[in-house]
Amino acid sequence: MLLLCFLFVYHSNAKCTKTADTCIENIAFGDTFFNCIKTIENFESGVGYGGYYRKSLYFIGQYVKVSTEKMLNYPNTYTTFNDFKNDKENWLKWYEENKCNNIQICYPKLRKRKF
């Protein structure tokens, strides 16, 4: 009986350990994701180029919500730095919750132009 109890506990602990090892994080996606956040942060701080800023927002927006309604102004930027900080917190939270899902980089489909 003691042996049976030991095997049960050992088997249940092995399951818990096994699930912890199943995290498959796509490092390339993580690097791109965090580089985009850094690009947006730099631009919001007054450093950086607007083209990279918009591309970074587009990339992040494919995976998690970007508060575009707070950017409905002439320069198409966040109206306050706090708006950006709130979005950034949500992006980082989303990444932590989803990083083990082997997230793949989505490349936009380009339409062929008809001439």
GROMACS elastic network, one bead per residue, 0.5 to 0.9 nm:
[ bonds ]
;  ai    aj funct       b0    kb
    1     4     6  0.50574   500
    1     5     6  0.62863   500
    1     6     6  0.86278   500
    2     5     6  0.51211   500
    2     6     6  0.61616   500
    2     7     6  0.86596   500
    3     6     6  0.50229   500
    3     7     6  0.61770   500
    3     8     6  0.86237   500
    4     7     6  0.51607   500
    4     8     6  0.62454   500
    4     9     6  0.87905   500
    5     8     6  0.51025   500
    5     9     6  0.63166   500
    5    10     6  0.85910   500
    6     9     6  0.52545   500
    6    10     6  0.60596   500
    6    11     6  0.84929   500
    7    10     6  0.50514   500
    7    11     6  0.59336   500
    7    12     6  0.85265   500
    8    11     6  0.51955   500
    8    12     6  0.62092   500
    8    13     6  0.86420   500
    9    12     6  0.52281   500
    9    13     6  0.61679   500
    9    14     6  0.85594   500
   10    13     6  0.51896   500
   10    14     6  0.61186   500
   10    15     6  0.87669   500
   11    14     6  0.50427   500
   11    15     6  0.64139   500
   11    16     6  0.89587   500
   12    15     6  0.51891   500
   12    16     6  0.66074   500
   12    17     6  0.88905   500
   13    16     6  0.51833   500
   13    17     6  0.63032   500
   13    18     6  0.85526   500
   14    17     6  0.51344   500
   14    18     6  0.59989   500
   14    19     6  0.87434   500
   15    18     6  0.50100   500
   15    19     6  0.63403   500
   15    20     6  0.88283   500
   16    19     6  0.54354   500
   16    20     6  0.66032   500
   17    20     6  0.53008   500
   17    21     6  0.67149   500
   18    21     6  0.53172   500
   18    22     6  0.68048   500
   19    22     6  0.52948   500
   19    23     6  0.77959   500
   20    23     6  0.65147   500
   21    24     6  0.83388   500
   22   100     6  0.77709   500
   23    99     6  0.79318   500
   23   101     6  0.70367   500
   23   102     6  0.79865   500
   24    99     6  0.76020   500
   24   101     6  0.60857   500
   24   102     6  0.51445   500
   24   103     6  0.87341   500
   25    28     6  0.88744   500
   25    29     6  0.83800   500
   25    30     6  0.79248   500
   25    98     6  0.88039   500
   25    99     6  0.54049   500
   25   101     6  0.65328   500
   25   103     6  0.72725   500
   26    29     6  0.53975   500
   26    30     6  0.63844   500
   26    31     6  0.88292   500
   26    99     6  0.73886   500
   26   100     6  0.78602   500
   26   101     6  0.81387   500
   26   102     6  0.50198   500
   26   103     6  0.60546   500
   26   104     6  0.71274   500
   27    31     6  0.61102   500
   27    32     6  0.85875   500
   27   102     6  0.87533   500
   28    31     6  0.51957   500
   28    32     6  0.62535   500
   28    33     6  0.85326   500
   28   104     6  0.86923   500
   28   105     6  0.83070   500
   29    32     6  0.51625   500
   29    33     6  0.59484   500
   29    34     6  0.85741   500
   29   102     6  0.85788   500
   29   103     6  0.67498   500
   29   104     6  0.64962   500
   29   105     6  0.59737   500
   30    33     6  0.50066   500
   30    34     6  0.60899   500
   30    35     6  0.83872   500
   30    95     6  0.82422   500
   30    99     6  0.78238   500
   30   103     6  0.86611   500
   31    34     6  0.53626   500
   31    35     6  0.60118   500
   31    36     6  0.85618   500
   32    35     6  0.50643   500
   32    36     6  0.61289   500
   32    37     6  0.86823   500
   32    59     6  0.89458   500
   32   105     6  0.86538   500
   33    36     6  0.52478   500
   33    37     6  0.64384   500
   33    38     6  0.88215   500
   33    56     6  0.83720   500
   33    59     6  0.78762   500
   33    60     6  0.67954   500
   33    95     6  0.87034   500
   34    38     6  0.61714   500
   34    39     6  0.85677   500
   34    92     6  0.88405   500
   35    38     6  0.50150   500
   35    39     6  0.61200   500
   35    40     6  0.86558   500
   35    56     6  0.82863   500
   36    40     6  0.62255   500
   36    41     6  0.85288   500
   36    52     6  0.83666   500
   36    53     6  0.78406   500
   36    55     6  0.82423   500
   36    57     6  0.73126   500
   36    59     6  0.75781   500
   36    60     6  0.72692   500
   37    40     6  0.51815   500
   37    41     6  0.60998   500
   37    42     6  0.85867   500
   37    56     6  0.71822   500
   37    57     6  0.81852   500
   37    60     6  0.80350   500
   37    88     6  0.73574   500
   37    91     6  0.85556   500
   38    42     6  0.60344   500
   38    43     6  0.85662   500
   39    42     6  0.51612   500
   39    43     6  0.62339   500
   39    44     6  0.86241   500
   39    47     6  0.87839   500
   39    48     6  0.70599   500
   39    49     6  0.85414   500
   39    52     6  0.70431   500
   39    53     6  0.60920   500
   39    56     6  0.69156   500
   40    43     6  0.51738   500
   40    44     6  0.61191   500
   40    45     6  0.85486   500
   40    48     6  0.83096   500
   40    52     6  0.81281   500
   40    53     6  0.53129   500
   40    54     6  0.81857   500
   40    56     6  0.66874   500
   40    57     6  0.71737   500
   40    84     6  0.86621   500
   41    44     6  0.51204   500
   41    45     6  0.61520   500
   41    46     6  0.87672   500
   41    47     6  0.85491   500
   41    53     6  0.88033   500
   41    84     6  0.79149   500
   41    85     6  0.87757   500
   41    88     6  0.87740   500
   42    45     6  0.50246   500
   42    46     6  0.64066   500
   42    47     6  0.50194   500
   42    48     6  0.58364   500
   42    49     6  0.89316   500
   42    53     6  0.87084   500
   43    46     6  0.50926   500
   43    49     6  0.66724   500
   43    50     6  0.71275   500
   43    52     6  0.88569   500
   43    53     6  0.64966   500
   43    77     6  0.89905   500
   44    47     6  0.72299   500
   44    48     6  0.83976   500
   44    53     6  0.88395   500
   44    77     6  0.75178   500
   44    78     6  0.75718   500
   44    80     6  0.89875   500
   44    81     6  0.70118   500
   44    84     6  0.79119   500
   45    48     6  0.84882   500
   45    81     6  0.82191   500
   48    51     6  0.89481   500
   48    52     6  0.78042   500
   48    53     6  0.75994   500
   49    52     6  0.57260   500
   49    53     6  0.63589   500
   50    54     6  0.61973   500
   50    55     6  0.85876   500
   51    54     6  0.53553   500
   51    55     6  0.62735   500
   51    56     6  0.85837   500
   52    55     6  0.50289   500
   52    56     6  0.59487   500
   52    57     6  0.85216   500
   53    56     6  0.51801   500
   53    57     6  0.62618   500
   53    58     6  0.86545   500
   54    57     6  0.50719   500
   54    58     6  0.61340   500
   54    59     6  0.86098   500
   54    76     6  0.88779   500
   55    58     6  0.50257   500
   55    59     6  0.61496   500
   55    60     6  0.87145   500
   56    59     6  0.50622   500
   56    60     6  0.62421   500
   56    61     6  0.83819   500
   57    60     6  0.52913   500
   57    61     6  0.58913   500
   57    62     6  0.87492   500
   57    66     6  0.72328   500
   58    62     6  0.64923   500
   58    66     6  0.85703   500
   59    62     6  0.55167   500
   59    63     6  0.75531   500
   59   105     6  0.88588   500
   59   106     6  0.81753   500
   59   107     6  0.87489   500
   60    63     6  0.56549   500
   60    64     6  0.61238   500
   60    65     6  0.78024   500
   60    66     6  0.73795   500
   60    91     6  0.80620   500
   61    64     6  0.52573   500
   61    65     6  0.56198   500
   61    66     6  0.54592   500
   62    65     6  0.79693   500
   62   106     6  0.76247   500
   63    94     6  0.88863   500
   63   106     6  0.89266   500
   64    90     6  0.81802   500
   64    91     6  0.65071   500
   64    94     6  0.71325   500
   64    95     6  0.88800   500
   65    68     6  0.85744   500
   65    87     6  0.78575   500
   65    90     6  0.81578   500
   65    91     6  0.78043   500
   66    69     6  0.85804   500
   66    87     6  0.65410   500
   66    91     6  0.85235   500
   67    70     6  0.56824   500
   67    71     6  0.72898   500
   67    78     6  0.84145   500
   67    83     6  0.80184   500
   67    84     6  0.84014   500
   67    87     6  0.68913   500
   68    71     6  0.51058   500
   68    72     6  0.69366   500
   68    76     6  0.85228   500
   68    77     6  0.86689   500
   68    78     6  0.81689   500
   69    72     6  0.56925   500
   70    73     6  0.79919   500
   70    76     6  0.87042   500
   70    77     6  0.78906   500
   70    78     6  0.58331   500
   70    79     6  0.63296   500
   70    80     6  0.86658   500
   70    83     6  0.74428   500
   71    74     6  0.83962   500
   71    75     6  0.80139   500
   71    79     6  0.63079   500
   72    75     6  0.83484   500
   72    76     6  0.59182   500
   72    77     6  0.77299   500
   72    78     6  0.83151   500
   72    79     6  0.84775   500
   73    76     6  0.52540   500
   73    77     6  0.70768   500
   73    78     6  0.83619   500
   73    79     6  0.76576   500
   74    77     6  0.80626   500
   75    78     6  0.87866   500
   76    79     6  0.85970   500
   77    80     6  0.86210   500
   78    81     6  0.66884   500
   78    82     6  0.85742   500
   78    83     6  0.63014   500
   78    84     6  0.62245   500
   79    82     6  0.85947   500
   79    83     6  0.71014   500
   79    84     6  0.85652   500
   80    83     6  0.54267   500
   80    84     6  0.70152   500
   80    85     6  0.89953   500
   81    84     6  0.51369   500
   81    85     6  0.62541   500
   81    86     6  0.87488   500
   82    86     6  0.61104   500
   82    87     6  0.85796   500
   83    86     6  0.52438   500
   83    87     6  0.64001   500
   83    88     6  0.86500   500
   84    87     6  0.51355   500
   84    88     6  0.60376   500
   84    89     6  0.86364   500
   85    89     6  0.61825   500
   85    90     6  0.86827   500
   86    89     6  0.52253   500
   86    90     6  0.64356   500
   86    91     6  0.87541   500
   87    90     6  0.50916   500
   87    91     6  0.61611   500
   87    92     6  0.86935   500
   88    92     6  0.61785   500
   88    93     6  0.85003   500
   89    92     6  0.52462   500
   89    93     6  0.61061   500
   89    94     6  0.85535   500
   90    93     6  0.50481   500
   90    94     6  0.60341   500
   90    95     6  0.85665   500
   91    94     6  0.50839   500
   91    95     6  0.61816   500
   91    96     6  0.87302   500
   92    95     6  0.50557   500
   92    96     6  0.62694   500
   92    97     6  0.86870   500
   93    96     6  0.52321   500
   93    97     6  0.63100   500
   93    98     6  0.87109   500
   94    97     6  0.51640   500
   94    98     6  0.61208   500
   94    99     6  0.82376   500
   95    98     6  0.51611   500
   95    99     6  0.53781   500
   95   100     6  0.89896   500
   96    99     6  0.55695   500
   96   100     6  0.82320   500
   97   100     6  0.77349   500
   97   101     6  0.89461   500
   98   101     6  0.56329   500
   98   102     6  0.82425   500
   98   103     6  0.76688   500
   99   102     6  0.66091   500
   99   103     6  0.68365   500
  100   103     6  0.77376   500
  101   104     6  0.89162   500
  106   109     6  0.89579   500
  107   110     6  0.89475   500
